[in-house]
Amino acid sequence: MGGIIKSCQKRDVSMEKMEEAGREIENILRSEDKSEIPSSIVGELVAKKLRKLDKVAYIRFASIYKDFEDVKDFEKEIKSIQK
């Protein structure tokens, strides 16, 4: 939830929508029926939810999650969401 909230900071995304996304992710993870889930799976699920919820929040999250190193990484990701 922390990543979702930080990514959506100063965006027009209600706390209700953020909490709903968090619950949906949690439900998906619980259905996996595993004792441990890699953080990469969690990160991918958060990224997918944010991409649908708010494109700017998604780019914010992706820049940290995917470890963007320069402007070209941002440009590439922005092009991918414009399709």
NUSEKE-190689 format. One record per residue: x, y, z of N, C-alpha, C, CB in turn; residue number from 1; residue in one letter. Coordinates in steps of 0.001 Angstrom, whole numbers, plus 500000, padded with zeros to 6 digits. Glycine has a CB too. Layout:
<rs>
<r><n_px>X</n_px><n_py>Y</n_py><n_pz>Z</n_pz><ca_px>X</ca_px><ca_py>Y</ca_py><ca_pz>Z</ca_pz><c_px>X</c_px><c_py>Y</c_py><c_pz>Z</c_pz><cb_px>X</cb_px><cb_py>Y</cb_py><cb_pz>Z</cb_pz><k>NUM</k><r>A</r></r>
...
</rs>
This chain:
<rs>
<r><n_px>500823</n_px><n_py>498805</n_py><n_pz>500000</n_pz><ca_px>500000</ca_px><ca_py>500000</ca_py><ca_pz>500000</ca_pz><c_px>500863</c_px><c_py>501254</c_py><c_pz>500000</c_pz><cb_px>499066</cb_px><cb_py>500001</cb_py><cb_pz>501203</cb_pz><k>1</k><r>M</r></r>
<r><n_px>502004</n_px><n_py>501175</n_py><n_pz>500651</n_pz><ca_px>502880</ca_px><ca_py>502344</ca_py><ca_pz>500713</ca_pz><c_px>503306</c_px><c_py>502813</c_py><c_pz>499337</c_pz><cb_px>504101</cb_px><cb_py>502038</cb_py><cb_pz>501543</cb_pz><k>2</k><r>G</r></r>
<r><n_px>503657</n_px><n_py>501875</n_py><n_pz>498471</n_pz><ca_px>504061</ca_px><ca_py>502219</ca_py><ca_pz>497110</ca_pz><c_px>502920</c_px><c_py>502826</c_py><c_pz>496312</c_pz><cb_px>504584</cb_px><cb_py>500994</cb_py><cb_pz>496397</cb_pz><k>3</k><r>G</r></r>
<r><n_px>501728</n_px><n_py>502306</n_py><n_pz>496514</n_pz><ca_px>500555</ca_px><ca_py>502840</ca_py><ca_pz>495816</ca_pz><c_px>500278</c_px><c_py>504260</c_py><c_pz>496279</c_pz><cb_px>499318</cb_px><cb_py>501946</cb_py><cb_pz>496054</cb_pz><k>4</k><r>I</r></r>
<r><n_px>500288</n_px><n_py>504467</n_py><n_pz>497581</n_pz><ca_px>499990</ca_px><ca_py>505792</ca_py><ca_pz>498135</ca_pz><c_px>501027</c_px><c_py>506817</c_py><c_pz>497687</c_pz><cb_px>499937</cb_px><cb_py>505734</cb_py><cb_pz>499670</cb_pz><k>5</k><r>I</r></r>
<r><n_px>502303</n_px><n_py>506459</n_py><n_pz>497765</n_pz><ca_px>503357</ca_px><ca_py>507401</ca_py><ca_pz>497348</ca_pz><c_px>503265</c_px><c_py>507713</c_py><c_pz>495862</c_pz><cb_px>504746</cb_px><cb_py>506832</cb_py><cb_pz>497672</cb_pz><k>6</k><r>K</r></r>
<r><n_px>502979</n_px><n_py>506715</n_py><n_pz>495060</n_pz><ca_px>502878</ca_px><ca_py>506919</ca_py><ca_pz>493619</ca_pz><c_px>501695</c_px><c_py>507807</c_py><c_pz>493251</c_pz><cb_px>502757</cb_px><cb_py>505584</cb_py><cb_pz>492911</cb_pz><k>7</k><r>S</r></r>
<r><n_px>500643</n_px><n_py>507731</n_py><n_pz>494027</n_pz><ca_px>499423</ca_px><ca_py>508501</ca_py><ca_pz>493746</ca_pz><c_px>499399</c_px><c_py>509861</c_py><c_pz>494448</c_pz><cb_px>498206</cb_px><cb_py>507700</cb_py><cb_pz>494164</cb_pz><k>8</k><r>C</r></r>
<r><n_px>500461</n_px><n_py>510173</n_py><n_pz>495176</n_pz><ca_px>500522</ca_px><ca_py>511434</ca_py><ca_pz>495907</ca_pz><c_px>500324</c_px><c_py>512615</c_py><c_pz>494944</c_pz><cb_px>501874</cb_px><cb_py>511561</cb_py><cb_pz>496655</cb_pz><k>9</k><r>Q</r></r>
<r><n_px>499468</n_px><n_py>513530</n_py><n_pz>495332</n_pz><ca_px>499132</ca_px><ca_py>514734</ca_py><ca_pz>494558</ca_pz><c_px>498505</c_px><c_py>514416</c_py><c_pz>493204</c_pz><cb_px>500372</cb_px><cb_py>515572</cb_py><cb_pz>494348</cb_pz><k>10</k><r>K</r></r>
<r><n_px>497913</n_px><n_py>513245</n_py><n_pz>493089</n_pz><ca_px>497169</ca_px><ca_py>512856</ca_py><ca_pz>491894</ca_pz><c_px>495693</c_px><c_py>512796</c_py><c_pz>492270</c_pz><cb_px>497672</cb_px><cb_py>511478</cb_py><cb_pz>491320</cb_pz><k>11</k><r>R</r></r>
<r><n_px>494840</n_px><n_py>512811</n_py><n_pz>491282</n_pz><ca_px>493406</ca_px><ca_py>512784</ca_py><ca_pz>491539</ca_pz><c_px>492923</c_px><c_py>511333</c_py><c_pz>491671</c_pz><cb_px>492636</cb_px><cb_py>513515</cb_py><cb_pz>490410</cb_pz><k>12</k><r>D</r></r>
<r><n_px>493479</n_px><n_py>510663</n_py><n_pz>492674</n_pz><ca_px>493110</ca_px><ca_py>509279</ca_py><ca_pz>492952</ca_pz><c_px>492679</c_px><c_py>509225</c_py><c_pz>494415</c_pz><cb_px>494305</cb_px><cb_py>508278</cb_py><cb_pz>492654</cb_pz><k>13</k><r>V</r></r>
<r><n_px>491453</n_px><n_py>508814</n_py><n_pz>494629</n_pz><ca_px>490927</ca_px><ca_py>508783</ca_py><ca_pz>495998</ca_pz><c_px>491574</c_px><c_py>507664</c_py><c_pz>496809</c_pz><cb_px>489400</cb_px><cb_py>508605</cb_py><cb_pz>495983</cb_pz><k>14</k><r>S</r></r>
<r><n_px>491577</n_px><n_py>507855</n_py><n_pz>498100</n_pz><ca_px>492093</ca_px><ca_py>506823</ca_py><ca_pz>499004</ca_pz><c_px>491264</c_px><c_py>505549</c_py><c_pz>498830</c_pz><cb_px>492059</cb_px><cb_py>507310</cb_py><cb_pz>500492</cb_pz><k>15</k><r>M</r></r>
<r><n_px>489998</n_px><n_py>505717</n_py><n_pz>498571</n_pz><ca_px>489114</ca_px><ca_py>504566</ca_py><ca_pz>498355</ca_pz><c_px>489595</c_px><c_py>503727</c_py><c_pz>497160</c_pz><cb_px>487657</cb_px><cb_py>505042</cb_py><cb_pz>498123</cb_pz><k>16</k><r>E</r></r>
<r><n_px>489961</n_px><n_py>504387</n_py><n_pz>496070</n_pz><ca_px>490455</ca_px><ca_py>503676</ca_py><ca_pz>494888</ca_pz><c_px>491793</c_px><c_py>502995</c_py><c_pz>495179</c_pz><cb_px>490600</cb_px><cb_py>504645</cb_py><cb_pz>493701</cb_pz><k>17</k><r>K</r></r>
<r><n_px>492648</n_px><n_py>503677</n_py><n_pz>495930</n_pz><ca_px>493935</ca_px><ca_py>503087</ca_py><ca_pz>496290</ca_pz><c_px>493746</c_px><c_py>501858</c_py><c_pz>497169</c_pz><cb_px>494813</cb_px><cb_py>504115</cb_py><cb_pz>497006</cb_pz><k>18</k><r>M</r></r>
<r><n_px>492849</n_px><n_py>501959</n_py><n_pz>498150</n_pz><ca_px>492580</ca_px><ca_py>500831</ca_py><ca_pz>499042</ca_pz><c_px>491961</c_px><c_py>499669</c_py><c_pz>498274</c_pz><cb_px>491654</cb_px><cb_py>501261</cb_py><cb_pz>500188</cb_pz><k>19</k><r>E</r></r>
<r><n_px>491085</n_px><n_py>499983</n_py><n_pz>497329</n_pz><ca_px>490468</ca_px><ca_py>498948</ca_py><ca_pz>496499</ca_pz><c_px>491541</c_px><c_py>498203</c_py><c_pz>495694</c_pz><cb_px>489411</cb_px><cb_py>499571</cb_py><cb_pz>495547</cb_pz><k>20</k><r>E</r></r>
<r><n_px>492473</n_px><n_py>498946</n_py><n_pz>495124</n_pz><ca_px>493574</ca_px><ca_py>498327</ca_py><ca_pz>494379</ca_pz><c_px>494402</c_px><c_py>497436</c_py><c_pz>495294</c_pz><cb_px>494470</cb_px><cb_py>499405</cb_py><cb_pz>493734</cb_pz><k>21</k><r>A</r></r>
<r><n_px>494678</n_px><n_py>497923</n_py><n_pz>496502</n_pz><ca_px>495437</ca_px><ca_py>497140</ca_py><ca_pz>497476</ca_pz><c_px>494726</c_px><c_py>495850</c_py><c_pz>497848</c_pz><cb_px>495690</cb_px><cb_py>497962</cb_py><cb_pz>498724</cb_pz><k>22</k><r>G</r></r>
<r><n_px>493415</n_px><n_py>495939</n_py><n_pz>498053</n_pz><ca_px>492630</ca_px><ca_py>494733</ca_py><ca_pz>498381</ca_pz><c_px>492638</c_px><c_py>493735</c_py><c_pz>497222</c_pz><cb_px>491174</cb_px><cb_py>495116</cb_py><cb_pz>498731</cb_pz><k>23</k><r>R</r></r>
<r><n_px>492505</n_px><n_py>494252</n_py><n_pz>496004</n_pz><ca_px>492512</ca_px><ca_py>493366</ca_py><ca_pz>494840</ca_pz><c_px>493852</c_px><c_py>492645</c_py><c_pz>494710</c_pz><cb_px>492212</cb_px><cb_py>494161</cb_py><cb_pz>493560</cb_pz><k>24</k><r>E</r></r>
<r><n_px>494923</n_px><n_py>493368</n_py><n_pz>494924</n_pz><ca_px>496257</ca_px><ca_py>492756</ca_py><ca_pz>494871</ca_pz><c_px>496397</c_px><c_py>491713</c_py><c_pz>495969</c_pz><cb_px>497364</cb_px><cb_py>493831</cb_py><cb_pz>495007</cb_pz><k>25</k><r>I</r></r>
<r><n_px>495964</n_px><n_py>492068</n_py><n_pz>497159</n_pz><ca_px>496037</ca_px><ca_py>491131</ca_py><ca_pz>498283</ca_pz><c_px>495234</c_px><c_py>489867</c_py><c_pz>497993</c_pz><cb_px>495526</cb_px><cb_py>491796</cb_py><cb_pz>499570</cb_pz><k>26</k><r>E</r></r>
<r><n_px>494049</n_px><n_py>490018</n_py><n_pz>497423</n_pz><ca_px>493222</ca_px><ca_py>488850</ca_py><ca_pz>497097</ca_pz><c_px>493908</c_px><c_py>487958</c_py><c_pz>496063</c_pz><cb_px>491847</cb_px><cb_py>489297</cb_py><cb_pz>496573</cb_pz><k>27</k><r>N</r></r>
<r><n_px>494530</n_px><n_py>488564</n_py><n_pz>495075</n_pz><ca_px>495258</ca_px><ca_py>487789</ca_py><ca_pz>494068</ca_pz><c_px>496390</c_px><c_py>487017</c_py><c_pz>494726</c_pz><cb_px>495810</cb_px><cb_py>488711</cb_py><cb_pz>492956</cb_pz><k>28</k><r>I</r></r>
<r><n_px>497124</n_px><n_py>487684</n_py><n_pz>495601</n_pz><ca_px>498259</ca_px><ca_py>487037</ca_py><ca_pz>496265</ca_pz><c_px>497803</c_px><c_py>485910</c_py><c_pz>497185</c_pz><cb_px>499060</cb_px><cb_py>488063</cb_py><cb_pz>497062</cb_pz><k>29</k><r>L</r></r>
<r><n_px>496699</n_px><n_py>486116</n_py><n_pz>497879</n_pz><ca_px>496179</ca_px><ca_py>485064</ca_py><ca_pz>498765</ca_pz><c_px>495734</c_px><c_py>483840</c_py><c_pz>497977</c_pz><cb_px>495008</cb_px><cb_py>485598</cb_py><cb_pz>499597</cb_pz><k>30</k><r>R</r></r>
<r><n_px>495255</n_px><n_py>484061</n_py><n_pz>496769</n_pz><ca_px>494794</ca_px><ca_py>482937</ca_py><ca_pz>495952</ca_pz><c_px>495956</c_px><c_py>482118</c_py><c_pz>495395</c_pz><cb_px>493930</cb_px><cb_py>483444</cb_py><cb_pz>494808</cb_pz><k>31</k><r>S</r></r>
<r><n_px>497157</n_px><n_py>482637</n_py><n_pz>495481</n_pz><ca_px>498340</ca_px><ca_py>481930</ca_py><ca_pz>494986</ca_pz><c_px>498637</c_px><c_py>480669</c_py><c_pz>495806</c_pz><cb_px>499554</cb_px><cb_py>482863</cb_py><cb_pz>495008</cb_pz><k>32</k><r>E</r></r>
<r><n_px>498161</n_px><n_py>480632</n_py><n_pz>497034</n_pz><ca_px>498339</ca_px><ca_py>479465</ca_py><ca_pz>497893</ca_pz><c_px>499816</c_px><c_py>479099</c_py><c_pz>498081</c_pz><cb_px>497587</cb_px><cb_py>478280</cb_py><cb_pz>497313</cb_pz><k>33</k><r>D</r></r>
<r><n_px>500622</n_px><n_py>480120</n_py><n_pz>498334</n_pz><ca_px>502046</ca_px><ca_py>479910</ca_py><ca_pz>498602</ca_pz><c_px>502391</c_px><c_py>480572</c_py><c_pz>499924</c_pz><cb_px>502934</cb_px><cb_py>480475</cb_py><cb_pz>497448</cb_pz><k>34</k><r>K</r></r>
<r><n_px>503356</n_px><n_py>480011</n_py><n_pz>500624</n_pz><ca_px>503755</ca_px><ca_py>480606</ca_py><ca_pz>501897</ca_pz><c_px>504611</c_px><c_py>481857</c_py><c_pz>501682</c_pz><cb_px>504522</cb_px><cb_py>479582</cb_py><cb_pz>502743</cb_pz><k>35</k><r>S</r></r>
<r><n_px>505357</n_px><n_py>481883</n_py><n_pz>500567</n_pz><ca_px>506182</ca_px><ca_py>483060</ca_py><ca_pz>500250</ca_pz><c_px>505946</c_px><c_py>483457</c_py><c_pz>498803</c_pz><cb_px>507697</cb_px><cb_py>482774</cb_py><cb_pz>500501</cb_pz><k>36</k><r>E</r></r>
<r><n_px>505804</n_px><n_py>484754</n_py><n_pz>498601</n_pz><ca_px>505601</ca_px><ca_py>485285</ca_py><ca_pz>497254</ca_pz><c_px>506731</c_px><c_py>486263</c_py><c_pz>496972</c_pz><cb_px>504194</cb_px><cb_py>485978</cb_py><cb_pz>497106</cb_pz><k>37</k><r>I</r></r>
<r><n_px>507437</n_px><n_py>486079</n_py><n_pz>495871</n_pz><ca_px>508548</ca_px><ca_py>486977</ca_py><ca_pz>495550</ca_pz><c_px>508077</c_px><c_py>488428</c_py><c_pz>495392</c_pz><cb_px>509245</cb_px><cb_py>486513</cb_py><cb_pz>494266</cb_pz><k>38</k><r>P</r></r>
<r><n_px>508914</n_px><n_py>489349</n_py><n_pz>495820</n_pz><ca_px>508561</ca_px><ca_py>490767</ca_py><ca_pz>495714</ca_pz><c_px>508368</c_px><c_py>491193</c_py><c_pz>494263</c_pz><cb_px>509638</cb_px><cb_py>491628</cb_py><cb_pz>496367</cb_pz><k>39</k><r>S</r></r>
<r><n_px>509010</n_px><n_py>490486</n_py><n_pz>493343</n_pz><ca_px>508841</ca_px><ca_py>490817</ca_py><ca_pz>491926</ca_pz><c_px>507396</c_px><c_py>490608</c_py><c_pz>491471</c_pz><cb_px>509786</cb_px><cb_py>489969</cb_py><cb_pz>491067</cb_pz><k>40</k><r>S</r></r>
<r><n_px>506744</n_px><n_py>489599</n_py><n_pz>492010</n_pz><ca_px>505332</ca_px><ca_py>489339</ca_py><ca_pz>491683</ca_pz><c_px>504462</c_px><c_py>490466</c_py><c_pz>492237</c_pz><cb_px>504871</cb_px><cb_py>487961</cb_py><cb_pz>492256</cb_pz><k>41</k><r>I</r></r>
<r><n_px>504733</n_px><n_py>490858</n_py><n_pz>493469</n_pz><ca_px>503981</ca_px><ca_py>491945</ca_py><ca_pz>494090</ca_pz><c_px>504172</c_px><c_py>493228</c_py><c_pz>493281</c_pz><cb_px>504426</cb_px><cb_py>492154</cb_py><cb_pz>495563</cb_pz><k>42</k><r>V</r></r>
<r><n_px>505415</n_px><n_py>493513</n_py><n_pz>492913</n_pz><ca_px>505713</ca_px><ca_py>494711</ca_py><ca_pz>492136</ca_pz><c_px>504997</c_px><c_py>494736</c_py><c_pz>490805</c_pz><cb_px>507186</cb_px><cb_py>494821</cb_py><cb_pz>491909</cb_pz><k>43</k><r>G</r></r>
<r><n_px>504955</n_px><n_py>493606</n_py><n_pz>490119</n_pz><ca_px>504260</ca_px><ca_py>493529</ca_py><ca_pz>488837</ca_pz><c_px>502763</c_px><c_py>493764</c_py><c_pz>489003</c_pz><cb_px>504506</cb_px><cb_py>492172</cb_py><cb_pz>488182</cb_pz><k>44</k><r>E</r></r>
<r><n_px>502180</n_px><n_py>493199</n_py><n_pz>490052</n_pz><ca_px>500750</ca_px><ca_py>493394</ca_py><ca_pz>490300</ca_pz><c_px>500438</c_px><c_py>494858</c_py><c_pz>490608</c_pz><cb_px>500283</cb_px><cb_py>492503</cb_py><cb_pz>491459</cb_pz><k>45</k><r>L</r></r>
<r><n_px>501285</n_px><n_py>495487</n_py><n_pz>491421</n_pz><ca_px>501092</ca_px><ca_py>496906</ca_py><ca_pz>491744</ca_pz><c_px>501212</c_px><c_py>497739</c_py><c_pz>490476</c_pz><cb_px>502122</cb_px><cb_py>497381</cb_py><cb_pz>492806</cb_pz><k>46</k><r>V</r></r>
<r><n_px>502215</n_px><n_py>497452</n_py><n_pz>489668</n_pz><ca_px>502415</ca_px><ca_py>498206</ca_py><ca_pz>488429</ca_pz><c_px>501201</c_px><c_py>498085</c_py><c_pz>487516</c_pz><cb_px>503673</cb_px><cb_py>497716</cb_py><cb_pz>487701</cb_pz><k>47</k><r>A</r></r>
<r><n_px>500665</n_px><n_py>496885</n_py><n_pz>487370</n_pz><ca_px>499484</ca_px><ca_py>496683</ca_py><ca_pz>486520</ca_pz><c_px>498286</c_px><c_py>497475</c_py><c_pz>487029</c_pz><cb_px>499129</cb_px><cb_py>495196</cb_py><cb_pz>486448</cb_pz><k>48</k><r>K</r></r>
<r><n_px>498077</n_px><n_py>497455</n_py><n_pz>488332</n_pz><ca_px>496942</ca_px><ca_py>498198</ca_py><ca_pz>488914</ca_pz><c_px>497123</c_px><c_py>499695</c_py><c_pz>488717</c_pz><cb_px>496792</cb_px><cb_py>497879</cb_py><cb_pz>490418</cb_pz><k>49</k><r>K</r></r>
<r><n_px>498330</n_px><n_py>500188</n_py><n_pz>488970</n_pz><ca_px>498579</ca_px><ca_py>501623</ca_py><ca_pz>488819</ca_pz><c_px>498461</c_px><c_py>502060</c_py><c_pz>487366</c_pz><cb_px>499962</cb_px><cb_py>501982</cb_py><cb_pz>489358</cb_pz><k>50</k><r>L</r></r>
<r><n_px>498870</n_px><n_py>501206</n_py><n_pz>486461</n_pz><ca_px>498778</ca_px><ca_py>501541</ca_py><ca_pz>485033</ca_pz><c_px>497319</c_px><c_py>501798</c_py><c_pz>484637</c_pz><cb_px>499377</cb_px><cb_py>500400</cb_py><cb_pz>484165</cb_pz><k>51</k><r>R</r></r>
<r><n_px>496406</n_px><n_py>501030</n_py><n_pz>485215</n_pz><ca_px>494976</ca_px><ca_py>501219</ca_py><ca_pz>484948</ca_pz><c_px>494402</c_px><c_py>502402</c_py><c_pz>485732</c_pz><cb_px>494204</cb_px><cb_py>499943</cb_py><cb_pz>485297</cb_pz><k>52</k><r>K</r></r>
<r><n_px>494920</n_px><n_py>502607</n_py><n_pz>486930</n_pz><ca_px>494387</ca_px><ca_py>503618</ca_py><ca_pz>487836</ca_pz><c_px>494799</c_px><c_py>505036</c_py><c_pz>487452</c_pz><cb_px>494836</cb_px><cb_py>503327</cb_py><cb_pz>489243</cb_pz><k>53</k><r>L</r></r>
<r><n_px>496092</n_px><n_py>505227</n_py><n_pz>487176</n_pz><ca_px>496605</ca_px><ca_py>506569</ca_py><ca_pz>486880</ca_pz><c_px>497972</c_px><c_py>506428</c_py><c_pz>486206</c_pz><cb_px>496707</cb_px><cb_py>507443</cb_py><cb_pz>488187</cb_pz><k>54</k><r>D</r></r>
<r><n_px>498086</n_px><n_py>506938</n_py><n_pz>485001</n_pz><ca_px>499321</ca_px><ca_py>506761</ca_py><ca_pz>484217</ca_pz><c_px>500529</c_px><c_py>507429</c_py><c_pz>484867</c_pz><cb_px>499131</cb_px><cb_py>507320</cb_py><cb_pz>482815</cb_pz><k>55</k><r>K</r></r>
<r><n_px>500343</n_px><n_py>508605</n_py><n_pz>485453</n_pz><ca_px>501459</ca_px><ca_py>509300</ca_py><ca_pz>486103</ca_pz><c_px>501909</c_px><c_py>508517</c_py><c_pz>487340</c_pz><cb_px>501053</cb_px><cb_py>510752</cb_py><cb_pz>486494</cb_pz><k>56</k><r>V</r></r>
<r><n_px>500958</n_px><n_py>508039</n_py><n_pz>488118</n_pz><ca_px>501303</ca_px><ca_py>507227</ca_py><ca_pz>489289</ca_pz><c_px>502055</c_px><c_py>505972</c_py><c_pz>488850</c_pz><cb_px>500030</cb_px><cb_py>506843</cb_py><cb_pz>490088</cb_pz><k>57</k><r>A</r></r>
<r><n_px>501626</n_px><n_py>505397</n_py><n_pz>487732</n_pz><ca_px>502311</ca_px><ca_py>504218</ca_py><ca_pz>487205</ca_pz><c_px>503764</c_px><c_py>504546</c_py><c_pz>486861</c_pz><cb_px>501577</cb_px><cb_py>503680</cb_py><cb_pz>485963</cb_pz><k>58</k><r>Y</r></r>
<r><n_px>503992</n_px><n_py>505654</n_py><n_pz>486173</n_pz><ca_px>505354</ca_px><ca_py>506034</ca_py><ca_pz>485791</ca_pz><c_px>506204</c_px><c_py>506280</c_py><c_pz>487043</c_pz><cb_px>505337</cb_px><cb_py>507300</cb_py><cb_pz>484889</cb_pz><k>59</k><r>I</r></r>
<r><n_px>505619</n_px><n_py>506914</n_py><n_pz>488044</n_pz><ca_px>506352</ca_px><ca_py>507136</ca_py><ca_pz>489299</ca_pz><c_px>506784</c_px><c_py>505803</c_py><c_pz>489906</c_pz><cb_px>505481</cb_px><cb_py>507926</cb_py><cb_pz>490309</cb_pz><k>60</k><r>R</r></r>
<r><n_px>505829</n_px><n_py>504877</n_py><n_pz>489990</n_pz><ca_px>506128</ca_px><ca_py>503577</ca_py><ca_pz>490574</ca_pz><c_px>507158</c_px><c_py>502832</c_py><c_pz>489726</c_pz><cb_px>504845</cb_px><cb_py>502743</cb_py><cb_pz>490715</cb_pz><k>61</k><r>F</r></r>
<r><n_px>506942</n_px><n_py>502821</n_py><n_pz>488412</n_pz><ca_px>507835</ca_px><ca_py>502105</ca_py><ca_pz>487505</ca_pz><c_px>509257</c_px><c_py>502643</c_py><c_pz>487569</c_pz><cb_px>507316</cb_px><cb_py>502191</cb_py><cb_pz>486082</cb_pz><k>62</k><r>A</r></r>
<r><n_px>509401</n_px><n_py>503956</n_py><n_pz>487768</n_pz><ca_px>510746</ca_px><ca_py>504539</ca_py><ca_pz>487807</ca_pz><c_px>511571</c_px><c_py>503983</c_py><c_pz>488961</c_pz><cb_px>510660</cb_px><cb_py>506057</cb_py><cb_pz>487921</cb_pz><k>63</k><r>S</r></r>
<r><n_px>510911</n_px><n_py>503652</n_py><n_pz>490046</n_pz><ca_px>511605</ca_px><ca_py>503057</ca_py><ca_pz>491194</ca_pz><c_px>511688</c_px><c_py>501543</c_py><c_pz>491028</c_pz><cb_px>510883</cb_px><cb_py>503415</cb_py><cb_pz>492521</cb_pz><k>64</k><r>I</r></r>
<r><n_px>510557</n_px><n_py>500936</n_py><n_pz>490729</n_pz><ca_px>510486</ca_px><ca_py>499481</ca_py><ca_pz>490627</ca_pz><c_px>511411</c_px><c_py>498939</c_py><c_pz>489533</c_pz><cb_px>509051</cb_px><cb_py>499047</cb_py><cb_pz>490353</cb_pz><k>65</k><r>Y</r></r>
<r><n_px>511422</n_px><n_py>499607</n_py><n_pz>488386</n_pz><ca_px>512242</ca_px><ca_py>499149</ca_py><ca_pz>487268</ca_pz><c_px>513620</c_px><c_py>499807</c_py><c_pz>487246</c_pz><cb_px>511528</cb_px><cb_py>499420</cb_py><cb_pz>485961</cb_pz><k>66</k><r>K</r></r>
<r><n_px>513894</n_px><n_py>500618</n_py><n_pz>488263</n_pz><ca_px>515220</ca_px><ca_py>501226</ca_py><ca_pz>488445</ca_pz><c_px>515681</c_px><c_py>502021</c_py><c_pz>487217</c_pz><cb_px>516244</cb_px><cb_py>500144</cb_py><cb_pz>488760</cb_pz><k>67</k><r>D</r></r>
<r><n_px>514840</n_px><n_py>503001</n_py><n_pz>486830</n_pz><ca_px>515202</ca_px><ca_py>503847</ca_py><ca_pz>485693</ca_pz><c_px>516525</c_px><c_py>504542</c_py><c_pz>485979</c_pz><cb_px>514091</cb_px><cb_py>504889</cb_py><cb_pz>485398</cb_pz><k>68</k><r>F</r></r>
<r><n_px>517384</n_px><n_py>504579</n_py><n_pz>484982</n_pz><ca_px>518697</ca_px><ca_py>505190</ca_py><ca_pz>485156</ca_pz><c_px>518837</c_px><c_py>506530</c_py><c_pz>484458</c_pz><cb_px>519751</cb_px><cb_py>504264</cb_py><cb_pz>484655</cb_pz><k>69</k><r>E</r></r>
<r><n_px>518038</n_px><n_py>506749</n_py><n_pz>483407</n_pz><ca_px>518118</ca_px><ca_py>508034</ca_py><ca_pz>482719</ca_pz><c_px>516793</c_px><c_py>508354</c_py><c_pz>482027</c_pz><cb_px>519270</cb_px><cb_py>508027</cb_py><cb_pz>481695</cb_pz><k>70</k><r>D</r></r>
<r><n_px>516768</n_px><n_py>509488</n_py><n_pz>481351</n_pz><ca_px>515549</ca_px><ca_py>509973</ca_py><ca_pz>480714</ca_pz><c_px>515046</c_px><c_py>508993</c_py><c_pz>479651</c_pz><cb_px>515794</cb_px><cb_py>511348</cb_py><cb_pz>480089</cb_pz><k>71</k><r>V</r></r>
<r><n_px>515941</n_px><n_py>508303</n_py><n_pz>479000</n_pz><ca_px>515538</ca_px><ca_py>507343</ca_py><ca_pz>477962</ca_pz><c_px>514657</c_px><c_py>506234</c_py><c_pz>478535</c_pz><cb_px>516776</cb_px><cb_py>506730</cb_py><cb_pz>477295</cb_pz><k>72</k><r>K</r></r>
<r><n_px>514924</n_px><n_py>505838</n_py><n_pz>479772</n_pz><ca_px>514085</ca_px><ca_py>504827</ca_py><ca_pz>480417</ca_pz><c_px>512661</c_px><c_py>505357</c_py><c_pz>480601</c_pz><cb_px>514685</cb_px><cb_py>504412</cb_py><cb_pz>481782</cb_pz><k>73</k><r>D</r></r>
<r><n_px>512545</n_px><n_py>506626</n_py><n_pz>481000</n_pz><ca_px>511230</ca_px><ca_py>507249</ca_py><ca_pz>481144</ca_pz><c_px>510528</c_px><c_py>507310</c_py><c_pz>479789</c_pz><cb_px>511359</cb_px><cb_py>508667</cb_py><cb_pz>481749</cb_pz><k>74</k><r>F</r></r>
<r><n_px>511253</n_px><n_py>507758</n_py><n_pz>478773</n_pz><ca_px>510674</ca_px><ca_py>507887</ca_py><ca_pz>477430</ca_pz><c_px>510149</c_px><c_py>506543</c_py><c_pz>476926</c_pz><cb_px>511719</cb_px><cb_py>508447</cb_py><cb_pz>476445</cb_pz><k>75</k><r>E</r></r>
<r><n_px>510935</n_px><n_py>505504</n_py><n_pz>477122</n_pz><ca_px>510540</ca_px><ca_py>504165</ca_py><ca_pz>476678</ca_pz><c_px>509255</c_px><c_py>503720</c_py><c_pz>477376</c_pz><cb_px>511671</cb_px><cb_py>503153</cb_py><cb_pz>476948</cb_pz><k>76</k><r>K</r></r>
<r><n_px>509183</n_px><n_py>503935</n_py><n_pz>478680</n_pz><ca_px>508007</ca_px><ca_py>503514</ca_py><ca_pz>479440</ca_pz><c_px>506780</c_px><c_py>504346</c_py><c_pz>479058</c_pz><cb_px>508277</cb_px><cb_py>503631</cb_py><cb_pz>480949</cb_pz><k>77</k><r>E</r></r>
<r><n_px>506965</n_px><n_py>505628</n_py><n_pz>478846</n_pz><ca_px>505853</ca_px><ca_py>506499</ca_py><ca_pz>478453</ca_pz><c_px>505316</c_px><c_py>506053</c_py><c_pz>477089</c_pz><cb_px>506307</cb_px><cb_py>507997</cb_py><cb_pz>478404</cb_pz><k>78</k><r>I</r></r>
<r><n_px>506191</n_px><n_py>505731</n_py><n_pz>476178</n_pz><ca_px>505758</ca_px><ca_py>505250</ca_py><ca_pz>474861</ca_pz><c_px>504963</c_px><c_py>503960</c_py><c_pz>474995</c_pz><cb_px>506970</cb_px><cb_py>505029</cb_py><cb_pz>473938</cb_pz><k>79</k><r>K</r></r>
<r><n_px>505346</n_px><n_py>503103</n_py><n_pz>475923</n_pz><ca_px>504652</ca_px><ca_py>501830</ca_py><ca_pz>476096</ca_pz><c_px>503226</c_px><c_py>502007</c_py><c_pz>476614</c_pz><cb_px>505431</cb_px><cb_py>500945</cb_py><cb_pz>477045</cb_pz><k>80</k><r>S</r></r>
<r><n_px>502978</n_px><n_py>503068</n_py><n_pz>477384</n_pz><ca_px>501616</ca_px><ca_py>503266</ca_py><ca_pz>477894</ca_pz><c_px>500759</c_px><c_py>504093</c_py><c_pz>476956</c_pz><cb_px>501659</cb_px><cb_py>503931</cb_py><cb_pz>479248</cb_pz><k>81</k><r>I</r></r>
<r><n_px>501355</n_px><n_py>504691</n_py><n_pz>475937</n_pz><ca_px>500598</ca_px><ca_py>505474</ca_py><ca_pz>474969</ca_pz><c_px>500006</c_px><c_py>504607</c_py><c_pz>473865</c_pz><cb_px>501481</cb_px><cb_py>506540</cb_py><cb_pz>474364</cb_pz><k>82</k><r>Q</r></r>
<r><n_px>500386</n_px><n_py>503364</n_py><n_pz>473818</n_pz><ca_px>499891</ca_px><ca_py>502457</ca_py><ca_pz>472766</ca_pz><c_px>498459</c_px><c_py>502065</c_py><c_pz>473010</c_pz><cb_px>500754</cb_px><cb_py>501205</cb_py><cb_pz>472679</cb_pz><k>83</k><r>K</r></r>
</rs>
